[in-house]
Amino acid sequence: MSSYSRQQLEAYLQTIDVKDVNVLDIGNSQQDLKRRLKVFEPKKYVGLDLETPHEGEQSDIITDMNYPIEFI
């Protein structure tokens, strides 16, 4: 069973409409954002994560957030 906080987050996500905007989803592989939102119709979607989940305390992605990510 999920924690109360997780249940509340999932209930909140079901109220969100994402339409005609660019979406950068960091850490997207384990719980697909597209299926968790009320409406998911982005202009462009980029998901960043490891191919397989890891164990331990290591970081998934190390990047410079000043580096421009282009949405084509």
PyMOL commands that set and color helices and strands:
alter all, ss='L'
color gray80, all
select helices_A, chain A and resi 4-13+33-35
alter helices_A, ss='H'
color red, helices_A
select strands_A, chain A and resi 17-19+22-26+39-41+44-48
alter strands_A, ss='S'
color yellow, strands_A
deselect
rebuild
show_as cartoon
